[in-house]
Amino acid sequence: MLEPSLLILDEPTEGIQPNIVHEIGDIILKLNEETGLTVLLVEQKLPFARRVASDFRILDKGRCVAGGPIAALTDAIVRTHLSV
């Protein structure tokens, strides 16, 4: 597909060595900043998501239970919705 407007990534860091994970993050940021490509990222590694995301949504059973700018993703929200 030429010139997509959306890239969907489902856990792109799973099983990848740390230095490559950093490169993946750089590429995601570059694609977004330089081309305006929207990236929908599904990710379990919170530090990675915080690094590359501008906004977040947390879903529980298909319903959005939290969301907003990534800076608003507080430890309290993480404990409430993402802790096991």
N, C-alpha and C positions, 0 to 999 in steps of 0.2 A: 504494500500500500504506500503510495507516495504522499508525503506531507500529512501524516496523521495529526489529529488534534488531541488525542488521548492515548496514553500508554498505561496499561494495567499490568502491575507487577505483583505477583503473589509470592511473598517471602524470597526475594532475590538473593538474600544473604545466607540462606540455609545451606550448611555444609561447606561454606566457602572460607578460605583462610583469611585472617584479619587484614593483611595488606591489600588483598583483592577487594574485600568488602569496602575499604576506604575508597578505592578506585571506582567502584560501582556508585558510591555516593557522589563522588565528584562528577561522574557522567550524568547522573540524574539531575544534579543541580545545574550543570552546564546546559543540558537539553531544555530545562525549564526556563532558565534565564536568557539564553541566546535565541531560542526558537519559539518560546511561549508555549511549548508543549505541556499540557496538563498531565501529571503523573498520579495515578491512583495506586497507592502503595499499601499492600497488606503485609504487615511485618510484626514479628514477635520481639525482635531486638529493639527495645525502647531507645537506647542511646543512638542507634542508627536512624530510627524514625525521627527522633528529635533533631538530629543533625540536618536531615534533608527535607523535612516537612515544613509547610507554612501553616497548615491547619490540620486538625485531627477530628475523627469521629470514632466513638466506641459503640459497637453494636452488641446487643444482648438479645438473643433469640430473634434477630432480624429487626429489632427496634433500636433507634439511636438513643442511648442513655447519657451521652456526654459528647460535647464537641465545642469547637471554637479555634482560636489561634493556638498554634503549638505552644506558645509561651504560657497559655492558660492551663496546660496539662500539668496540674499540680501533683505532688506526692499523695495528697488525700484522694484525688480522683483515681490515681493508679492503684492505691490500696483498696479502694471501694470496688473498682470494676475489673482490675487486671491481676490482682493477687490470687494465688491458688491456695 
